[in-house]
Amino acid sequence: MLHLLYILAFTVIAFLTINNLIRSLITVSMDSQKRPAKSANSYNPYGYPMTSHPELLDEAGQLINEPLLVIRSVTVEDARQQLDAIYNSSPSATKEQDEEI
């Protein structure tokens, strides 16, 4: 009897899931067929207002035109030395060194 209850419950869940999937697909297809209203200022293919993220603006509200992240090439040995220095400066490293002595 319990097996039939499980089968019935999972069948209902499967039908609800498939129904939701079909409704979502229809909604997405309807949204993609709508033509956005073109703005006189700039071309925006999605029709949403053009706004910038606050982190991309300076104090005066102008867009920043510089790289926000600079990655430096590091050798494996340099990375190991830096990690060892961080590990040795941690409080747990001093306890382990005291236990070894």
CORZITA-V445103 format. One record per residue. N is the residue number from 0. RES is the residue in one letter. PSI is psi as a letter, one per 20 degrees, with the letter a starting at -180 (none if undefined). NEAR is the number of other ideal C-beta (glycine too) atoms within 12 Angstrom. Layout:
# CORZITA-V445103
n=N res=RES psi=PSI near=NEAR
n=N res=RES psi=PSI near=NEAR
This chain:
# CORZITA-V445103
n=0 res=M psi=h near=7
n=1 res=L psi=h near=8
n=2 res=H psi=g near=9
n=3 res=L psi=h near=10
n=4 res=L psi=g near=11
n=5 res=Y psi=g near=12
n=6 res=I psi=g near=13
n=7 res=L psi=g near=14
n=8 res=A psi=g near=14
n=9 res=F psi=h near=14
n=10 res=T psi=g near=14
n=11 res=V psi=g near=14
n=12 res=I psi=g near=14
n=13 res=A psi=g near=14
n=14 res=F psi=g near=14
n=15 res=L psi=h near=14
n=16 res=T psi=g near=14
n=17 res=I psi=h near=14
n=18 res=N psi=g near=14
n=19 res=N psi=g near=14
n=20 res=L psi=g near=14
n=21 res=I psi=g near=14
n=22 res=R psi=h near=14
n=23 res=S psi=g near=14
n=24 res=L psi=g near=14
n=25 res=I psi=g near=14
n=26 res=T psi=g near=14
n=27 res=V psi=g near=13
n=28 res=S psi=h near=12
n=29 res=M psi=h near=11
n=30 res=D psi=h near=14
n=31 res=S psi=h near=14
n=32 res=Q psi=i near=10
n=33 res=K psi=p near=13
n=34 res=R psi=p near=10
n=35 res=P psi=q near=15
n=36 res=A psi=p near=13
n=37 res=K psi=p near=12
n=38 res=S psi=q near=14
n=39 res=A psi=h near=7
n=40 res=N psi=g near=8
n=41 res=S psi=r near=12
n=42 res=Y psi=p near=12
n=43 res=N psi=o near=15
n=44 res=P psi=i near=14
n=45 res=Y psi=i near=15
n=46 res=G psi=j near=16
n=47 res=Y psi=q near=11
n=48 res=P psi=q near=12
n=49 res=M psi=o near=14
n=50 res=T psi=q near=12
n=51 res=S psi=q near=14
n=52 res=H psi=q near=10
n=53 res=P psi=h near=11
n=54 res=E psi=i near=10
n=55 res=L psi=j near=15
n=56 res=L psi=q near=15
n=57 res=D psi=a near=14
n=58 res=E psi=h near=7
n=59 res=A psi=i near=7
n=60 res=G psi=j near=11
n=61 res=Q psi=q near=11
n=62 res=L psi=q near=16
n=63 res=I psi=p near=16
n=64 res=N psi=m near=10
n=65 res=E psi=q near=10
n=66 res=P psi=p near=8
n=67 res=L psi=i near=13
n=68 res=L psi=p near=7
n=69 res=V psi=p near=7
n=70 res=I psi=p near=7
n=71 res=R psi=q near=9
n=72 res=S psi=p near=8
n=73 res=V psi=p near=12
n=74 res=T psi=r near=10
n=75 res=V psi=g near=10
n=76 res=E psi=g near=10
n=77 res=D psi=g near=13
n=78 res=A psi=g near=14
n=79 res=R psi=g near=13
n=80 res=Q psi=g near=14
n=81 res=Q psi=g near=16
n=82 res=L psi=h near=16
n=83 res=D psi=h near=14
n=84 res=A psi=g near=13
n=85 res=I psi=g near=13
n=86 res=Y psi=g near=16
n=87 res=N psi=h near=15
n=88 res=S psi=i near=13
n=89 res=S psi=q near=14
n=90 res=P psi=h near=11
n=91 res=S psi=h near=13
n=92 res=A psi=h near=17
n=93 res=T psi=h near=14
n=94 res=K psi=g near=11
n=95 res=E psi=h near=13
n=96 res=Q psi=h near=14
n=97 res=D psi=h near=10
n=98 res=E psi=h near=9
n=99 res=E psi=h near=8
n=100 res=I psi=none near=7
